[in-house]
Amino acid sequence: MRRRRYGAVATAGVMSAALLVGGCGDDDGDGGTPSPGDATGPASVAVESSPYGDILVGENGFTLYMFEADSPGESTCYDACAEAWPPLTTDGDPIAGNRVDADLLGTMEREDGTTGVTYNDFPLYYYQADSDADDINGQGIDGFGGLWYVLGPDGEPIEERVSDDETGDTGPY
């Protein structure tokens, strides 16, 4: 297993170029949830407001999840699991976007040969049923041997919804 952490945040020009190239877009260009192995450049991770507080998002603002059955820096989600929960993969060093702690961002080699992105050593995934960027349909699901949760910018899983009064935010979620 190899794992790297990146302490430097990419410059705005590099981030813009990487977003234009597409870190991990979907395979049919419809803007839907990315599929496994779609990485064509560096993946980017950002933070957005949601009913669960601030959470990590990937390409095009799609929600990212962690899987409690995984070990630090090691994924257990392959085959049917990876079809339902596509891993965030990267071709190159991942980019720490808006409000992301670059020291928590890293990579791991997946058994299928792709490079998965980690945050606080949690492998990151999308959820296939999230068809829009503001969807959080995978939160708290028990499937493939464990529970799935969104992650906060501190790198910790978020299990409970935060009331609108506590967030004071009427963000996109």
MIMAR-485113 format. One record per atom (N, C-alpha, C, CB): x, y, z; residue number from 0; chain. Coordinates in Angstrom, 2 decimals. Glycine has a CB too. Layout:
     east    north       up    i  ch
        X        Y        Z  NUM   A
...
// end
This chain:
     east    north       up    i  ch
     0.86    -1.18     0.00    0   A
     0.00     0.00     0.00    0   A
     0.89     1.23     0.00    0   A
    -0.97     0.01     1.23    0   A
     0.55     2.20    -0.84    1   A
     1.28     3.46    -0.78    1   A
     0.30     4.55    -0.43    1   A
     2.00     3.76    -2.11    1   A
     0.78     5.51     0.31    2   A
    -0.08     6.61     0.74    2   A
     0.76     7.86     0.75    2   A
    -0.72     6.34     2.14    2   A
     0.22     8.91     0.18    3   A
     0.91    10.19     0.18    3   A
    -0.03    11.25     0.70    3   A
     1.42    10.55    -1.23    3   A
     0.55    12.25     1.31    4   A
    -0.21    13.41     1.75    4   A
     0.39    14.62     1.07    4   A
    -0.19    13.57     3.31    4   A
    -0.40    15.59     0.81    5   A
     0.04    16.77     0.09    5   A
    -0.23    18.00     0.94    5   A
    -0.65    16.89    -1.27    5   A
     0.82    18.71     1.30    6   A
     0.70    19.87     2.15    6   A
     0.55    21.15     1.37    6   A
     1.88    19.97     3.04    6   A
     0.88    21.15     0.11    7   A
     0.81    22.38    -0.68    7   A
    -0.51    22.43    -1.44    7   A
     2.01    22.47    -1.66    7   A
    -1.14    23.57    -1.41    8   A
    -2.36    23.78    -2.16    8   A
    -1.99    24.30    -3.53    8   A
    -3.33    24.76    -1.42    8   A
    -2.60    23.75    -4.56    9   A
    -2.30    24.17    -5.93    9   A
    -2.67    25.63    -6.14    9   A
    -3.04    23.27    -6.94    9   A
    -1.97    26.27    -7.05   10   A
    -2.28    27.65    -7.36   10   A
    -3.61    27.74    -8.08   10   A
    -1.16    28.28    -8.22   10   A
    -4.18    28.92    -8.11   11   A
    -5.50    29.09    -8.73   11   A
    -5.46    28.70   -10.20   11   A
    -5.97    30.55    -8.59   11   A
    -4.38    29.00   -10.89   12   A
    -4.28    28.64   -12.31   12   A
    -4.28    27.14   -12.51   12   A
    -3.03    29.24   -12.92   12   A
    -3.54    26.42   -11.69   13   A
    -3.50    24.97   -11.80   13   A
    -4.86    24.39   -11.47   13   A
    -2.42    24.38   -10.88   13   A
    -5.51    24.93   -10.43   14   A
    -6.84    24.43   -10.06   14   A
    -7.82    24.66   -11.19   14   A
    -7.34    25.11    -8.78   14   A
    -7.78    25.83   -11.80   15   A
    -8.71    26.11   -12.89   15   A
    -8.47    25.18   -14.06   15   A
    -8.57    27.56   -13.34   15   A
    -7.20    24.96   -14.40   16   A
    -6.88    24.07   -15.51   16   A
    -7.34    22.65   -15.21   16   A
    -5.38    24.08   -15.79   16   A
    -7.12    22.19   -13.98   17   A
    -7.52    20.83   -13.62   17   A
    -9.03    20.67   -13.67   17   A
    -7.01    20.47   -12.23   17   A
    -9.76    21.69   -13.25   18   A
   -11.22    21.61   -13.30   18   A
   -11.72    21.60   -14.74   18   A
   -11.84    22.77   -12.53   18   A
   -11.04    22.34   -15.61   19   A
   -11.43    22.32   -17.01   19   A
   -11.14    20.98   -17.66   19   A
   -10.71    23.42   -17.76   19   A
   -10.01    20.37   -17.30   20   A
    -9.65    19.07   -17.86   20   A
   -10.62    18.01   -17.35   20   A
    -8.20    18.70   -17.51   20   A
   -11.05    18.14   -16.10   21   A
   -12.01    17.18   -15.54   21   A
   -11.29    16.12   -14.75   21   A
   -12.84    16.54   -16.64   21   A
   -11.30    16.25   -13.43   22   A
   -10.61    15.29   -12.58   22   A
   -11.23    13.93   -12.58   22   A
   -10.56    15.79   -11.20   22   A
   -12.52    13.83   -12.72   23   A
   -13.12    12.50   -12.63   23   A
   -14.56    12.59   -13.05   23   A
   -12.99    11.93   -11.21   23   A
   -14.78    13.03   -14.25   24   A
   -16.13    13.22   -14.76   24   A
   -16.81    11.92   -15.08   24   A
   -16.12    14.10   -15.97   24   A
   -18.06    11.99   -15.41   25   A
   -18.79    10.79   -15.75   25   A
   -18.43    10.36   -17.16   25   A
   -20.29    11.01   -15.61   25   A
   -18.79     9.13   -17.51   26   A
   -18.34     8.58   -18.76   26   A
   -19.22     8.94   -19.94   26   A
   -18.26     7.12   -18.64   26   A
   -20.40     9.46   -19.73   27   A
   -21.24     9.77   -20.86   27   A
   -21.54    11.26   -21.02   27   A
   -22.52     9.02   -20.75   27   A
   -20.87    12.07   -20.23   28   A
   -20.96    13.52   -20.39   28   A
   -22.27    14.13   -19.95   28   A
   -20.74    13.86   -21.78   28   A
   -23.13    13.39   -19.23   29   A
   -24.43    13.93   -18.84   29   A
   -24.39    14.66   -17.51   29   A
   -25.44    12.84   -18.78   29   A
   -23.20    14.75   -16.89   30   A
   -23.09    15.46   -15.62   30   A
   -23.47    14.63   -14.42   30   A
   -23.92    16.68   -15.65   30   A
   -23.80    13.34   -14.61   31   A
   -24.19    12.48   -13.51   31   A
   -23.01    12.03   -12.68   31   A
   -24.92    11.28   -14.03   31   A
   -23.29    11.16   -11.72   32   A
   -22.26    10.67   -10.81   32   A
   -21.14    10.00   -11.60   32   A
   -22.86     9.68    -9.80   32   A
   -19.88    10.35   -11.31   33   A
   -18.75     9.70   -11.99   33   A
   -18.74     8.20   -11.74   33   A
   -17.43    10.32   -11.52   33   A
   -18.16     7.45   -12.67   34   A
   -18.05     6.00   -12.57   34   A
   -16.63     5.59   -12.23   34   A
   -18.49     5.34   -13.87   34   A
   -16.44     4.37   -11.71   35   A
   -15.10     3.91   -11.36   35   A
   -14.16     3.98   -12.55   35   A
   -15.15     2.49   -10.82   35   A
   -12.92     4.38   -12.28   36   A
   -11.90     4.40   -13.30   36   A
   -12.01     5.54   -14.30   36   A
   -11.92     3.15   -14.03   36   A
   -12.82     6.55   -14.00   37   A
   -13.02     7.66   -14.92   37   A
   -11.93     8.73   -14.85   37   A
   -14.34     8.29   -14.65   37   A
   -10.98     8.62   -13.96   38   A
    -9.99     9.68   -13.77   38   A
    -9.22     9.94   -15.06   38   A
    -9.02     9.32   -12.64   38   A
    -9.24    11.20   -15.48   39   A
    -8.48    11.61   -16.66   39   A
    -7.54    12.74   -16.32   39   A
    -9.42    12.03   -17.79   39   A
    -7.40    13.04   -15.08   40   A
    -6.53    14.11   -14.59   40   A
    -6.60    14.12   -13.08   40   A
    -6.94    15.49   -15.18   40   A
    -6.03    15.15   -12.47   41   A
    -6.07    15.21   -11.01   41   A
    -7.49    15.44   -10.50   41   A
    -5.15    16.32   -10.51   41   A
    -7.89    14.67    -9.50   42   A
    -9.20    14.85    -8.87   42   A
    -9.14    16.07    -7.95   42   A
    -9.62    13.58    -8.07   42   A
   -10.26    16.71    -7.78   43   A
   -10.33    17.83    -6.85   43   A
   -11.38    17.53    -5.78   43   A
   -10.67    19.15    -7.59   43   A
   -11.10    18.01    -4.58   44   A
   -12.01    17.86    -3.44   44   A
   -12.23    19.25    -2.86   44   A
   -11.44    16.85    -2.35   44   A
   -13.48    19.58    -2.57   45   A
   -13.83    20.88    -2.00   45   A
   -14.78    20.67    -0.83   45   A
   -14.47    21.82    -3.08   45   A
   -15.19    21.74    -0.21   46   A
   -16.14    21.71     0.90   46   A
   -17.34    22.57     0.53   46   A
   -15.47    22.21     2.23   46   A
   -18.53    22.04     0.77   47   A
   -19.78    22.77     0.55   47   A
   -20.66    22.64     1.78   47   A
   -20.52    22.24    -0.72   47   A
   -21.58    23.58     1.95   48   A
   -22.55    23.53     3.05   48   A
   -23.68    22.58     2.68   48   A
   -23.11    24.95     3.36   48   A
   -24.22    21.91     3.71   49   A
   -25.31    20.95     3.52   49   A
   -26.13    20.88     4.80   49   A
   -24.76    19.54     3.13   49   A
   -27.23    20.12     4.79   50   A
   -27.98    19.92     6.03   50   A
   -27.18    19.17     7.10   50   A
   -29.25    19.16     5.74   50   A
   -26.04    18.60     6.72   51   A
   -25.17    17.91     7.67   51   A
   -24.01    18.78     8.09   51   A
   -24.65    16.61     7.07   51   A
   -24.07    20.05     7.76   52   A
   -22.97    20.97     8.01   52   A
   -22.07    21.00     6.78   52   A
   -22.16    20.54     9.27   52   A
   -20.84    21.42     6.95   53   A
   -19.90    21.46     5.84   53   A
   -19.44    20.03     5.55   53   A
   -18.70    22.38     6.16   53   A
   -19.50    19.64     4.26   54   A
   -19.12    18.30     3.85   54   A
   -18.19    18.36     2.64   54   A
   -20.37    17.46     3.52   54   A
   -17.49    17.24     2.41   55   A
   -16.61    17.14     1.24   55   A
   -17.42    16.83    -0.01   55   A
   -15.54    16.07     1.46   55   A
   -17.02    17.46    -1.10   56   A
   -17.62    17.19    -2.40   56   A
   -16.50    17.00    -3.41   56   A
   -18.58    18.34    -2.84   56   A
   -16.82    16.28    -4.46   57   A
   -15.86    16.04    -5.53   57   A
   -16.25    16.78    -6.78   57   A
   -15.75    14.55    -5.81   57   A
   -15.95    16.16    -7.90   58   A
   -16.16    16.75    -9.21   58   A
   -17.61    17.23    -9.39   58   A
   -15.81    15.75   -10.30   58   A
   -17.75    18.43    -9.92   59   A
   -19.06    19.03   -10.17   59   A
   -19.92    19.16    -8.92   59   A
   -19.80    18.23   -11.21   59   A
   -19.30    19.16    -7.74   60   A
   -20.02    19.36    -6.49   60   A
   -20.74    18.13    -5.95   60   A
   -21.00    20.43    -6.66   60   A
   -20.46    16.94    -6.51   61   A
   -21.13    15.74    -6.03   61   A
   -20.59    15.33    -4.66   61   A
   -20.94    14.59    -7.03   61   A
   -21.50    14.91    -3.78   62   A
   -21.18    14.52    -2.41   62   A
   -20.21    13.34    -2.38   62   A
   -22.46    14.17    -1.65   62   A
   -19.25    13.40    -1.47   63   A
   -18.31    12.30    -1.24   63   A
   -18.64    11.64     0.09   63   A
   -16.85    12.81    -1.25   63   A
   -18.43    10.32     0.13   64   A
   -18.74     9.51     1.30   64   A
   -17.53     8.69     1.72   64   A
   -19.94     8.59     1.01   64   A
   -17.55     8.24     2.98   65   A
   -16.59     7.25     3.48   65   A
   -17.36     6.00     3.85   65   A
   -15.76     7.81     4.70   65   A
   -16.65     4.87     3.88   66   A
   -17.25     3.57     4.17   66   A
   -16.62     3.03     5.45   66   A
   -17.06     2.58     2.98   66   A
   -17.44     2.79     6.47   67   A
   -16.89     2.39     7.76   67   A
   -16.23     1.02     7.74   67   A
   -17.97     2.41     8.79   67   A
   -16.48     0.20     6.73   68   A
   -15.85    -1.12     6.63   68   A
   -14.41    -1.04     6.12   68   A
   -16.67    -2.02     5.72   68   A
   -14.01     0.11     5.56   69   A
   -12.65     0.29     5.08   69   A
   -11.68     0.44     6.25   69   A
   -12.55     1.52     4.16   69   A
   -10.43     0.10     5.99   70   A
    -9.34     0.35     6.94   70   A
    -8.65     1.63     6.50   70   A
    -8.32    -0.86     7.00   70   A
    -7.92     2.30     7.39   71   A
    -7.23     3.53     6.98   71   A
    -6.35     3.29     5.74   71   A
    -6.37     4.06     8.13   71   A
    -6.62     4.07     4.70   72   A
    -5.83     3.99     3.48   72   A
    -6.05     2.73     2.66   72   A
    -4.42     4.10     3.81   72   A
    -7.08     1.96     2.96   73   A
    -7.33     0.71     2.25   73   A
    -8.82     0.51     2.01   73   A
    -6.75    -0.49     3.04   73   A
    -9.17     0.30     0.74   74   A
   -10.57     0.14     0.35   74   A
   -10.98    -1.32     0.38   74   A
   -10.80     0.72    -1.03   74   A
   -12.22    -1.58     0.77   75   A
   -12.82    -2.90     0.67   75   A
   -13.94    -2.91    -0.36   75   A
   -13.35    -3.35     2.04   75   A
   -14.13    -1.80    -1.07   76   A
   -15.26    -1.65    -1.99   76   A
   -14.80    -1.86    -3.43   76   A
   -15.89    -0.25    -1.83   76   A
   -15.17    -3.02    -3.98   77   A
   -14.85    -3.39    -5.36   77   A
   -16.06    -4.05    -5.99   77   A
   -13.61    -4.34    -5.42   77   A
   -16.00    -4.32    -7.28   78   A
   -17.03    -5.03    -8.02   78   A
   -18.40    -4.36    -7.86   78   A
   -17.10    -6.50    -7.56   78   A
   -19.41    -5.09    -7.37   79   A
   -20.76    -4.53    -7.25   79   A
   -20.77    -3.32    -6.31   79   A
   -21.74    -5.60    -6.74   79   A
   -19.96    -3.38    -5.26   80   A
   -19.88    -2.24    -4.34   80   A
   -19.40    -1.00    -5.08   80   A
   -18.94    -2.56    -3.16   80   A
   -18.35    -1.13    -5.87   81   A
   -17.79     0.03    -6.59   81   A
   -18.71     0.52    -7.70   81   A
   -16.43    -0.34    -7.17   81   A
   -19.62    -0.32    -8.16   82   A
   -20.62     0.14    -9.13   82   A
   -21.64     1.04    -8.43   82   A
   -21.33    -1.06    -9.81   82   A
   -22.07     0.64    -7.24   83   A
   -23.03     1.44    -6.47   83   A
   -22.36     2.65    -5.82   83   A
   -23.69     0.58    -5.39   83   A
   -21.10     2.49    -5.43   84   A
   -20.34     3.52    -4.73   84   A
   -19.03     3.76    -5.49   84   A
   -20.07     3.11    -3.24   84   A
   -19.07     4.48    -6.61   85   A
   -17.85     4.69    -7.39   85   A
   -16.78     5.41    -6.58   85   A
   -18.16     5.49    -8.65   85   A
   -15.56     4.85    -6.54   86   A
   -14.49     5.51    -5.79   86   A
   -14.04     6.79    -6.50   86   A
   -13.31     4.56    -5.60   86   A
   -13.61     7.75    -5.72   87   A
   -12.98     8.95    -6.30   87   A
   -11.56     8.55    -6.65   87   A
   -13.02    10.19    -5.30   87   A
   -11.26     8.55    -7.94   88   A
    -9.93     8.19    -8.40   88   A
    -9.27     9.41    -9.02   88   A
    -9.98     7.02    -9.42   88   A
    -7.96     9.32    -9.15   89   A
    -7.20    10.45    -9.68   89   A
    -6.10     9.97   -10.60   89   A
    -6.61    11.28    -8.53   89   A
    -5.76    10.78   -11.54   90   A
    -4.60    10.57   -12.40   90   A
    -3.70    11.77   -12.12   90   A
    -4.99    10.45   -13.95   90   A
    -2.83    11.62   -11.15   91   A
    -2.00    12.73   -10.68   91   A
    -2.35    13.05    -9.24   91   A
    -2.17    13.97   -11.57   91   A
    -1.65    14.01    -8.68   92   A
    -1.88    14.41    -7.30   92   A
    -3.24    15.09    -7.17   92   A
    -0.77    15.35    -6.82   92   A
    -4.06    14.69    -6.18   93   A
    -5.36    15.34    -6.00   93   A
    -5.18    16.80    -5.58   93   A
    -6.20    14.59    -4.94   93   A
    -6.18    17.60    -5.90   94   A
    -6.14    19.04    -5.64   94   A
    -7.06    19.38    -4.47   94   A
    -6.55    19.83    -6.91   94   A
    -6.50    20.07    -3.49   95   A
    -7.27    20.55    -2.34   95   A
    -7.95    21.84    -2.73   95   A
    -6.36    20.75    -1.08   95   A
    -9.26    21.78    -2.89   96   A
   -10.03    22.95    -3.27   96   A
   -10.52    23.73    -2.07   96   A
   -11.21    22.55    -4.13   96   A
   -11.59    24.43    -2.29   97   A
   -12.23    25.31    -1.33   97   A
   -12.36    24.67     0.06   97   A
   -13.59    25.70    -1.83   97   A
   -11.69    25.26     1.07   98   A
   -11.77    24.89     2.49   98   A
   -11.33    23.47     2.82   98   A
   -13.16    25.08     2.96   98   A
   -10.57    22.82     1.95   99   A
   -10.07    21.48     2.20   99   A
    -8.70    21.57     2.87   99   A
    -9.98    20.67     0.87   99   A
    -8.48    20.77     3.90  100   A
    -7.18    20.71     4.58  100   A
    -6.27    19.82     3.73  100   A
    -7.32    20.14     6.05  100   A
    -5.34    20.44     3.00  101   A
    -4.45    19.71     2.09  101   A
    -3.63    18.65     2.81  101   A
    -3.53    20.68     1.37  101   A
    -3.37    18.84     4.10  102   A
    -2.61    17.86     4.86  102   A
    -3.39    16.56     5.08  102   A
    -2.20    18.44     6.21  102   A
    -4.71    16.60     4.95  103   A
    -5.54    15.40     5.12  103   A
    -5.81    14.69     3.80  103   A
    -6.86    15.78     5.77  103   A
    -5.47    15.33     2.69  104   A
    -5.73    14.78     1.36  104   A
    -4.58    13.88     0.93  104   A
    -5.93    15.92     0.33  104   A
    -4.88    12.68     0.45  105   A
    -3.85    11.75     0.03  105   A
    -4.36    10.78    -1.01  105   A
    -3.32    10.99     1.22  105   A
    -3.57     9.76    -1.29  106   A
    -3.95     8.74    -2.26  106   A
    -3.60     7.37    -1.72  106   A
    -3.27     8.98    -3.61  106   A
    -4.18     6.35    -2.36  107   A
    -3.90     4.96    -2.05  107   A
    -4.05     4.17    -3.34  107   A
    -4.85     4.42    -0.92  107   A
    -3.29     3.11    -3.45  108   A
    -3.41     2.25    -4.62  108   A
    -4.53     1.25    -4.37  108   A
    -2.07     1.52    -4.94  108   A
    -5.49     1.22    -5.30  109   A
    -6.60     0.28    -5.21  109   A
    -6.19    -1.06    -5.83  109   A
    -7.87     0.84    -5.90  109   A
    -6.83    -2.14    -5.41  110   A
    -6.53    -3.47    -5.93  110   A
    -6.70    -3.56    -7.44  110   A
    -7.41    -4.50    -5.26  110   A
    -7.55    -2.71    -8.01  111   A
    -7.79    -2.75    -9.45  111   A
    -6.77    -1.91   -10.23  111   A
    -9.19    -2.25    -9.76  111   A
    -5.77    -1.38    -9.54  112   A
    -4.70    -0.63   -10.20  112   A
    -4.94     0.86   -10.30  112   A
    -4.49    -1.16   -11.54  112   A
    -6.13     1.33    -9.97  113   A
    -6.40     2.77   -10.00  113   A
    -5.87     3.42    -8.72  113   A
    -7.91     3.04   -10.16  113   A
    -5.74     4.72    -8.76  114   A
    -5.29     5.47    -7.59  114   A
    -6.51     6.13    -6.96  114   A
    -4.21     6.53    -7.97  114   A
    -6.85     5.70    -5.75  115   A
    -7.97     6.26    -5.04  115   A
    -7.55     7.46    -4.20  115   A
    -8.61     5.20    -4.16  115   A
    -8.48     8.39    -4.02  116   A
    -8.22     9.57    -3.20  116   A
    -8.72     9.29    -1.79  116   A
    -8.92    10.83    -3.80  116   A
    -7.92     9.71    -0.80  117   A
    -8.28     9.56     0.60  117   A
    -8.34    10.93     1.26  117   A
    -7.28     8.64     1.34  117   A
    -9.09    10.99     2.35  118   A
    -9.14    12.19     3.19  118   A
    -9.10    11.71     4.63  118   A
   -10.42    13.07     2.90  118   A
    -8.09    12.15     5.38  119   A
    -7.87    11.66     6.74  119   A
    -7.78    10.13     6.73  119   A
    -9.00    12.13     7.69  119   A
    -7.17     9.59     5.67  120   A
    -6.97     8.15     5.43  120   A
    -8.25     7.40     5.07  120   A
    -6.37     7.52     6.63  120   A
    -9.40     8.06     4.96  121   A
   -10.62     7.41     4.51  121   A
   -10.67     7.43     2.99  121   A
   -11.88     8.10     5.12  121   A
   -10.76     6.26     2.32  122   A
   -11.01     6.28     0.88  122   A
   -12.35     6.98     0.60  122   A
   -11.00     4.83     0.29  122   A
   -12.40     7.76    -0.47  123   A
   -13.59     8.56    -0.79  123   A
   -14.38     7.94    -1.94  123   A
   -13.18     9.98    -1.14  123   A
   -15.71     8.06    -1.85  124   A
   -16.61     7.48    -2.83  124   A
   -17.75     8.45    -3.15  124   A
   -17.17     6.14    -2.31  124   A
   -18.29     8.28    -4.35  125   A
   -19.57     8.89    -4.73  125   A
   -20.65     7.84    -4.47  125   A
   -19.57     9.37    -6.24  125   A
   -21.92     8.24    -4.61  126   A
   -23.03     7.29    -4.52  126   A
   -23.80     7.37    -5.83  126   A
   -23.95     7.59    -3.30  126   A
   -23.98     6.24    -6.48  127   A
   -24.59     6.19    -7.81  127   A
   -25.99     6.80    -7.82  127   A
   -24.65     4.76    -8.30  127   A
   -26.74     6.73    -6.73  128   A
   -28.10     7.27    -6.69  128   A
   -28.13     8.79    -6.50  128   A
   -28.87     6.61    -5.57  128   A
   -26.98     9.43    -6.32  129   A
   -26.92    10.89    -6.28  129   A
   -26.86    11.39    -7.72  129   A
   -25.68    11.40    -5.43  129   A
   -28.00    11.81    -8.25  130   A
   -28.04    12.23    -9.65  130   A
   -27.79    13.72    -9.83  130   A
   -29.38    11.87   -10.26  130   A
   -27.90    14.48    -8.77  131   A
   -27.64    15.91    -8.81  131   A
   -26.60    16.26    -7.75  131   A
   -28.94    16.73    -8.59  131   A
   -25.87    17.34    -7.99  132   A
   -24.79    17.73    -7.08  132   A
   -25.28    17.97    -5.66  132   A
   -24.12    18.99    -7.60  132   A
   -26.52    18.37    -5.47  133   A
   -27.00    18.64    -4.12  133   A
   -27.61    17.41    -3.44  133   A
   -28.02    19.75    -4.16  133   A
   -27.54    16.24    -4.05  134   A
   -28.08    15.02    -3.45  134   A
   -27.14    14.47    -2.38  134   A
   -28.32    13.96    -4.53  134   A
   -27.73    13.94    -1.31  135   A
   -26.99    13.25    -0.26  135   A
   -27.77    11.98     0.07  135   A
   -26.79    14.17     1.02  135   A
   -28.07    11.20    -0.96  136   A
   -28.91    10.02    -0.80  136   A
   -28.20     8.84    -0.14  136   A
   -29.41     9.59    -2.12  136   A
   -26.88     8.88    -0.07  137   A
   -26.14     7.76     0.50  137   A
   -25.89     7.85     2.00  137   A
   -24.84     7.64    -0.18  137   A
   -26.23     8.97     2.59  138   A
   -25.93     9.20     4.01  138   A
   -26.62     8.17     4.90  138   A
   -26.36    10.61     4.42  138   A
   -25.81     7.47     5.72  139   A
   -26.34     6.53     6.70  139   A
   -26.79     5.19     6.14  139   A
   -27.46     7.14     7.40  139   A
   -26.58     4.94     4.85  140   A
   -27.00     3.66     4.26  140   A
   -26.13     2.54     4.81  140   A
   -26.91     3.71     2.71  140   A
   -26.77     1.42     5.11  141   A
   -26.07     0.22     5.54  141   A
   -26.03    -0.72     4.34  141   A
   -26.77    -0.46     6.79  141   A
   -24.86    -0.87     3.75  142   A
   -24.75    -1.72     2.57  142   A
   -23.32    -2.17     2.34  142   A
   -25.27    -0.99     1.35  142   A
   -23.17    -3.36     1.79  143   A
   -21.87    -3.95     1.47  143   A
   -21.00    -4.14     2.71  143   A
   -21.14    -3.08     0.46  143   A
   -21.65    -4.35     3.85  144   A
   -20.90    -4.69     5.05  144   A
   -20.59    -3.54     5.99  144   A
   -19.64    -5.31     4.67  144   A
   -21.22    -2.40     5.80  145   A
   -20.98    -1.28     6.71  145   A
   -21.85    -0.09     6.37  145   A
   -19.53    -0.89     6.68  145   A
   -21.69     0.95     7.16  146   A
   -22.44     2.19     6.98  146   A
   -21.62     3.19     6.17  146   A
   -22.83     2.81     8.35  146   A
   -22.31     4.08     5.48  147   A
   -21.70     5.10     4.63  147   A
   -22.05     6.47     5.19  147   A
   -22.19     4.97     3.15  147   A
   -21.06     7.34     5.29  148   A
   -21.28     8.68     5.85  148   A
   -20.55     9.74     5.03  148   A
   -20.82     8.73     7.30  148   A
   -21.08    10.95     5.09  149   A
   -20.37    12.11     4.55  149   A
   -19.24    12.45     5.52  149   A
   -21.34    13.33     4.35  149   A
   -18.26    13.20     5.02  150   A
   -17.13    13.62     5.85  150   A
   -17.10    15.13     5.96  150   A
   -15.80    13.11     5.26  150   A
   -16.73    15.62     7.14  151   A
   -16.54    17.05     7.34  151   A
   -15.14    17.46     6.94  151   A
   -16.81    17.42     8.80  151   A
   -14.88    18.76     6.84  152   A
   -13.55    19.24     6.48  152   A
   -12.48    18.89     7.50  152   A
   -13.58    20.72     6.29  152   A
   -12.89    18.48     8.72  153   A
   -11.92    18.03     9.72  153   A
   -11.52    16.58     9.51  153   A
   -12.50    18.20    11.12  153   A
   -12.13    15.92     8.50  154   A
   -11.80    14.54     8.18  154   A
   -12.57    13.51     8.98  154   A
   -10.36    14.33     8.39  154   A
   -13.56    13.95     9.74  155   A
   -14.35    13.04    10.57  155   A
   -15.71    12.76     9.93  155   A
   -14.53    13.62    11.98  155   A
   -16.20    11.51    10.05  156   A
   -17.54    11.19     9.54  156   A
   -18.61    11.99    10.27  156   A
   -17.82     9.69     9.67  156   A
   -19.63    12.38     9.54  157   A
   -20.77    13.09    10.13  157   A
   -21.96    12.14    10.09  157   A
   -21.08    14.43     9.36  157   A
   -22.51    11.83    11.24  158   A
   -23.61    10.87    11.32  158   A
   -24.97    11.55    11.44  158   A
   -23.40     9.96    12.50  158   A
   -25.03    12.73    12.02  159   A
   -26.31    13.39    12.31  159   A
   -26.51    14.62    11.44  159   A
   -26.38    13.78    13.79  159   A
   -27.73    14.82    11.06  160   A
   -28.11    16.02    10.33  160   A
   -28.08    17.21    11.29  160   A
   -29.52    15.86     9.68  160   A
   -27.60    18.34    10.80  161   A
   -27.57    19.57    11.58  161   A
   -28.81    20.36    11.20  161   A
   -26.24    20.40    11.32  161   A
   -29.55    20.88    12.19  162   A
   -30.76    21.63    11.87  162   A
   -30.40    22.92    11.15  162   A
   -31.57    21.93    13.16  162   A
   -31.32    23.45    10.39  163   A
   -31.10    24.69     9.66  163   A
   -30.77    25.84    10.61  163   A
   -32.32    25.04     8.83  163   A
   -31.33    25.78    11.82  164   A
   -31.04    26.85    12.79  164   A
   -29.58    26.84    13.20  164   A
   -31.92    26.69    14.03  164   A
   -28.95    25.66    13.29  165   A
   -27.56    25.58    13.70  165   A
   -26.62    26.00    12.59  165   A
   -27.22    24.18    14.15  165   A
   -26.95    25.68    11.33  166   A
   -26.05    26.04    10.23  166   A
   -26.21    27.48     9.83  166   A
   -26.31    25.15     9.03  166   A
   -27.43    28.00     9.97  167   A
   -27.68    29.37     9.52  167   A
   -27.48    29.52     8.02  167   A
   -26.77    30.33    10.25  167   A
   -27.50    28.41     7.30  168   A
   -27.20    28.41     5.89  168   A
   -28.38    27.89     5.09  168   A
   -25.95    27.57     5.60  168   A
   -28.62    28.51     4.00  169   A
   -29.67    28.04     3.11  169   A
   -29.02    27.58     1.82  169   A
   -30.73    29.15     2.83  169   A
   -27.80    26.97     1.91  170   A
   -27.00    26.52     0.77  170   A
   -27.77    25.61    -0.17  170   A
   -25.77    25.81     1.26  170   A
   -27.04    25.05    -1.14  171   A
   -27.68    24.30    -2.21  171   A
   -28.31    23.00    -1.77  171   A
   -26.69    24.03    -3.27  171   A
   -28.05    22.54    -0.57  172   A
   -28.61    21.28    -0.12  172   A
   -29.87    21.55     0.61  172   A
   -27.64    20.51     0.75  172   A
// end
